[in-house]
Amino acid sequence: KAQHRVAKLHEHISNCRQDFFYKLAHRLCDRAGMVFIEDLNFIAWAKGLFWKQMLDASFGEFFRILEWVCWKRDVLFLKVDASHTSQICPECGAHTGKKELSQRVHKCPECNHQGDRDVTATQIIAQRGLAAVGHTVKMLGEGLSVSSPTTQESHAL
């Protein structure tokens, strides 16, 4: 009897999590015409030190739901290379080197740009995503641009 109650409780938690994921995915699609995420290896993360917490957070499930909702709502969804996103300056493109996880502020020695590490990594992901779909991406600082050739297959804004 107790096992049945625990199983029903876990099912309820799973349903609540999935409902939240769908609502969040729809909200993201409402606000954005394109969604770019890092192409992460969640299986390798789940084998690490905090494997129970990683599996409980269900990142992979959320990204699967987000991809499906983007497809249903005709919003561009693209996974971009996850390498060095917190080590590149979004202003000038300089490689600033490896940082400890405790170091939360990004400081560029080249252009003196300073910002939250997660925000700058997000800016790099956005720049990579835009470059991948054929848009010219201007770095925020010196007018440096990253671009890729536009083809017939690239999505228009």
Secondary structure, DSSP 8 states (H G I E B T S, - for coil): -HHHHHHHHHHHHHHHHHHHHHHHHHHHHHH-SEEEEE---HHHHHTSTTHHHHHHHTHHHHHHHHHHHHHHTT-EEEEE--TTTTTB-TTT--B-----TT--EEE-TTT--EEEHHHHHHHHHHHHHHHHTT--EE-TTT--EE-----TTS---
